[in-house]
């Protein structure tokens, strides 16, 4: 068991005013007020309502603020502008909000179609990388001489992917070949087929395209993928440059960025982004939870910490370790526990319903039953002390395993 202490080792500055935290996901919209009570921030009030994808997200948050405002008997929404109450002519009688933070993931995972050469090599490598991202593999195309544009078009029309990821070929700059995963020609033929299928797809329905295959073939592969439709193709590092190597960074970053762009396209999201007060910025729920796990490991002075976010469409596991700059992320199907987690440390922090049937509670743990911890974690951008105080006192008190 890792050592645990109650006092944080990082210095956190204070903030005196009321902080509004908003959270949006595909299931629910939340609003919470953090108040400084006797020099200590507390979770003073909160409201939630079901999220409706067909309704402007900012309008839904504004409606929630009106409800919370009536409950608290104080202005929280500038009704004339439809934005949070951030300034007032009479700040004593009608105090404005000091800060506003927003976390939002208003859509499900990026639907990815994989196209590659060898299922046991590059395609499987890409699957592993995508498991670390908000992505769902909805289909796979393996190169074959009989592969036709029409067949691929039918598949894409049926599954409607948001993104196509093309992989294949090892890196071999000395020979200029694609390596043991096949010569350069097969990957180029595959890219031409995908490019021709995209050219016959209406621009409004064209998915994003990422090439994460052989570096030797990259320039020609991107040109083939663009084909006559001239769309944008993002080239990233080869996910499987050699038999024993899988590179995660490039493809993972491309998927995360695309997920963020798709989220911003939801009606009202740009407006919500403008509600966030400086120096904060709008965060995805998953990014906020990842920050939370890292911060909590630091606050508790732990050498490592395994946290789980019970999202409405997936579960996100986060493993942070002392001395490592990045956390290990793993998105899994809700209600599942893949065998790979046998090598992870015990689960000690959960936001949402604790899945005891899969993850028994350890001797010491932190449990956010409300599911609001990621939303509160975003407050750390503008008021770190307030975030830590509310988490420690209201959402994540240290718990011990129940006597059985």
Secondary structure, 3 states (H helix, E strand, C coil): CCCCCCCCCCCCCCCCCCEEEEEEECCEEEEEEEEEECCEEEEEEEEEEECCCCCCHHHHHHHHHHHHHHHHCCCCEECCCCEECCCCCCCCCCCCCCEEEEEEECCCCEEEEEEECCHHHHHHHHHHHHCCCCEEEEEEEECCCCCCHHHHHHHHHHHCCCEEEECCCCCCCCCCCCHHHCCHHHHHHHHHHHHHHHHCCCHHHCCEEEECCCCCCHHHHHHHHHCCCCCCEEECCCCCCECCECCCHHHHHHHHHHHHHHHHHCCCHHHHHHHCCCCCCCECHHHHHHHHHHHHHHHCCCCEEEEEEECCCCEEEEEEECCCCCCEEEEECCCCCCHHHHHCCCEEEEECCCCCCCCCCCCEEEEECCCCHHHHHHHHHCCHHHHHHHHHHHHCCEEECCCC
